[in-house]
Amino acid sequence: MNKLIKTESDYTEAMEKLRELMIANPDEGSAESDELELLAHLIKMYEDEVVNIPPPSPVEAIKFRMDQQGLKQKDLVPFIGSKARVSEILSGKRELTMAMARILSKELSISAKTLLGVDHVPEAIDPNKYPLKQMHKFGYFGDIPWSSFKEKAEEYLQTYFKGFRASECVGLNRTGFKVGANLDEAALEAWRWNLLKESEEIDAPVYNAEDLSEEFINGLVILTQFNSGRELIRQALLDKGIILIEGKQHFAKTYLDGAAMMNSKGNAVIGLTFRHNRLDNYWFTLFHELGHVKLHLSGSSEEVFFDDTESHDASKKERQADDFALNNLIPEKKWEKEIKHLTKAGEIRSAAKQLGICPSIIAGRLRKHKNNYRLHRTLIGSGALR
């Protein structure tokens, strides 16, 4: 049979002929072998266009391969985990996890399309690498109960990181954390993606570096003196395409006060953690991150600055961000001539009123300058953030 299959009767005839040829098992290169190859191709063409043959279920595919290879349930234990779990999978009482599908696809030569409904099994993500309990507690995966989540943690992580993991996470300030600290970079990565996801749900114009003019920055500094200053600044930044997200809970071993980055929509994004629940730290960290936005973000979504403001990073970009914050909040000449020698609370409040800034900004800088963090405890805004 060497004609196109157009009808159901043609299809039935072709299938019968195919069976005959397969039973005969013709030699490779023979006329019968060529006929078998052609017939298989014609049948496939007809099936693709006309015959709606549902694909096998994952369990059907596994059982078929077991039958082909003479495997018993116990032979799947190394791939699935235990006799009980193999039994649950084959009886349909438990779904395959991505880790199971990955090894079954490799060891039993079953396509990822059949096992997972995708063309390729995604690159593995090790759930043990991430602070899953904290991520779940912080609501990164919605309202999924922990008992359900931990069973298919990799699947949830695959969905969580989808669209982000293709870009390398370039931590430009990773050397800036405490010397000898056991830094959890995977936790930083998870925190970053959650910040980006949240930022991309917020409508804002595309960020243009020219909009962060000296006049605009000075206007932000003036707003620090008002009780509603934080909200006024957040809205002013949003109008310029800079999304400020406050109170993003940090993970253990991240030592994170703030971060600056670009999202895929062209917005600059600043995240603040409130790790130190004080206004003086808040204002310095915010303007430090604004310094990174103004001076260092080139528009690439791969760039990110993570900052521990208690560290002493000597890198050029960190010094520049520090100087940006310090000199915009308190002009250098004012600091040298009028501010750095102040000692009394009344003097600090008076100087802050004259400069038009929050007193905590002066108090916090004096504490750091004198390396005495017992000073001015009533002026630094302890407990004002959370």
Beta strands, then each sheet from edge to edge (+ up, - down):
strand 1: 170-171
strand 2: 242-245
strand 3: 258-262
strand 4: 268-272
strand 5: 303-307
sheet 1: 1+ 5+ 3- 4+ 2+
end
